[in-house]
């Protein structure tokens, strides 16, 4: 009887490990421009969004390119979650939270990034006065089972949006890597951005 219990327990553990190994992976690292961080503190939040009409998913392991024109989507054609802070709800193996509350954002989890839209909100916490937030909008049009997103050198521009339609993306074996410096990135005013309601909704 005890041996049967051990066998069942081993099967459950192995099944869980296989399921975990077959789950899509997303890693995100976002950082402000380190040359401009003296006496400044910016907090970065992110939310997951997706078009209401997605392409047929097919195999998770193919490297397809989406035909959705993200620049033409309207706010009522997109669903979004709520903004979360860096590593919100994620616990390290030590049992401690892995928070870097200012000037960086990190996310690591099981998530399929293809055709999703990531919206980052950056708030200035170093000023006594209120500065309108800055936003970064990143649609992912390349399919991959594993996705790494690294956005760096962000210069805070109050009330502006960076819409990343064309990013530096490539495949490293089976992993999609989006690695983009945002130094001198083109911006538009939040008030004139077509998806403004999605940006400002918490």
N, C-alpha and C positions, 0 to 999 in steps of 0.2 A: 504493500500500500504506500509506504513511504517512498519507495523507488518510483512508483507511478506518479506521485505528486512532484517529485524532483524532475521527472521527464516533462511533465506538463508545464512546470515553471520554466524550464529551459526553453521549451518551444515558445512560450509567451515572450520571453526575453529576446530570443532570436527574431521573432516576428516583429517586435517593436523596433529592433535595431535595423531590420531590413526596411521597414516603413520609413524610418527616419532617414536612412541612406537614400531612399527614393523620393524624398521631398525636395522641391525646388528651394534654392538658397539665394538670399539677397543680403549683400553687405553694402552699407552706405557710410561714407566718411565725408563730412563737410567741414571746412575750416575757413576762418576769416584770414585776411591778409596779415601775416605775422609782423610785417614791418610797420603796421599802423595800430598796434594793439596796446601801446603804452598808455596806461591810465584809462583804458576803455574796456567795457564789458558788454558783449552782445550775446543774447540768448537766441538760440535757433530752435524752431519747432518745425515739424513736418506732418503732412497728412497725405494719405493714399487716396487717389481718385481714379476713376475709370469711365470710359465712354459707356453709355447705356447699350450701345450696339457694338459688340466686339466681333472680331473675325472668328471663324471656326478655329478652335485651338489646335486640333490635330495632335501630332506627337509632341510631347514636351521637349524632346531631344533634337528636333530639327532647328536649323538656323534661318528661319523665315524673316522677311521684312514686311511690316504692316503697311497696308494700303490706306489706312485712315489718314486723312489730312487734319492733323491736330490743330493747325492754325485756323481752320474754318469751323471748328466745333463751337456750339453755343453753350452757355451755362446750363440751360435746361436739358442738354444732351449728355451731361456728365454727373455721376454720383460721387460724392466725397465723404470720407469719414471726418473725424475731428482731429485737430492739431494735437500732437503729442511731443513732449520734450525728449531730449536725447536718452536713449535706452530706457524709456519709461516702461516699467514693469519687467525689465530684464534683470535677472539675478545671476551673478557669477557663481562658479562652483564653490567658492569660498563662503557663499551665502550673503555676501555684501553686494550692494548695488554698485554698478560701474558707471557712475555719473561723472561727466565732465560738464558742469552746468553752464559754462560760459565759453564763447568763441569757437566752439566745436559742436558737431552733432554726429552721433554714431548710432547705427542701427544694424542689427544682425539677427536674421530670423528666417523662417521657412515661408517664402513668399514668391510667387511667380510674377516677375516684373513686366513681362511682355504686354504692350499696349496699355500699361498703367501710366498715370500721370502723377508725378511727385511734386507737391507744392511745399516750398520751404518759406517760412516766415521768420524774419530776423528783426529783433527788437533791441533798441539801444537802452541798456540798463545802467549806463555810466553817467547819464545826464539827469539832473534834477527835473528838468522840463521834459515834456512828452514830445518825442519825435515820431512822426508817422513811420510805420514799419516798412521794411524793404521785403520784396518777394522774389523767389526764383521758381520758375515753372519748367519742369523737365519731363517731357513725354518720352517713353521708351518704345521705339519702333522696331527694335531688333529682338528676335526671340532667342532665349537661351535658358537652359535649366538652372545655370548658376550665373548670377549677375553681380558685378562689383561696380559701384558708383563712387567716384572720388571727385569732389568739387573743391577747389582750393583758391587761395588768393582773393577772397571776396572782399571788396571794398564797400563798406556800408554807404548806401545812397538812399536817404530817407524819401519815402513816397514813390519809389521807383520799382519797376519789375524787369527782371532779366528772363526773357523767354528763350530757352535753349532748344531751338529747332534743329540746329546742326551741331552735333557734339563730336568730340574726338572719341570714336568708338571702334573697337576692334575685338576679334576673338583671340583669346589665348588658350589654345587647345579647345576645350569644350566651354570655357567660361567667357561670357561677354564682359568686357572691361570698358567702362565709360570714365575717362580720366580727363578732366577739363579744368584749366586755370581760368578764373573769371576776372583776372586783372584787365582793366580797361574794357570790360564787357559792355555791349550796347544795352541800353535800358530805354524803357518807355514809362510815362507817367501812369501811376495806378489808376487815376481817375479816367484815363482814356483807354484802359485795357479791357478788351471785350469780356473777359472772364472775371471782372472785378468782384462780382458778388460771391464767387467761390473763394477768392483770396481772403476776403474780409469776414467770411462766415466762420465762426469757431466751431 
